[in-house]
Amino acid sequence: MQRLSRPLLIAAALAAPSLAHADRRALTHTYEYMTSPEGQTEVELYTTQTRSTWADGAPESYELQLELEHGITERWDVSLYHVFTQASGDAATASPFQLSEVKLRSRYRFAERGELPVDVVAYGELIKQFGASAYEGEAKAILGRDFGLLTIAVNLIGEVGFGAEVD
């Protein structure tokens, strides 16, 4: 039994990377004209580490986001984000690794790419911060246009905070 299970485990480990795919986005901070394909689920991890200066002992902050995105239809997707944070520093600024917020996001494409003079995606997001009675809503109009190999993408963003403890 042990002789058979070892080759199966090795074969499974070698086959798993062939199932993974890279993100379809070309831009990192601007949403492009796209949604997830119907029936496909994507898992993304984002990590960010920052510090105010390069001096030794300067406080650092760390953020980890886990995103689960699913295509409801060919034009509509929904995502759930879990955001974890941690900070180093003195007693006033340090924090343990903790769940800091949850985000629910949805996008809708109005037409196929190139069918309209400007490609438009509606984007909505609701954010719940933990440890505070604070919420945030965000709406975006994602506009795009292809000119041969050149893509121009613009995100128009509106945000609103609400709740008892809004910063």
HELIX and SHEET records of a PDB file:
HELIX    1   1 GLN A    2  ALA A   15  1                                  14    
HELIX    2   2 ALA A   16  LEU A   19  5                                   4    
SHEET    1   A 7 THR A  41  ARG A  51  0                                        
SHEET    2   A 7 GLU A  60  GLY A  71 -1                                        
SHEET    3   A 7 TRP A  76  ALA A  87 -1                                        
SHEET    4   A 7 SER A  95  ARG A 109 -1                                        
SHEET    5   A 7 ASP A 119  GLN A 129 -1                                        
SHEET    6   A 7 ALA A 134  PHE A 147 -1                                        
SHEET    7   A 7 LEU A 150  GLY A 163 -1                                        
END                                                                             
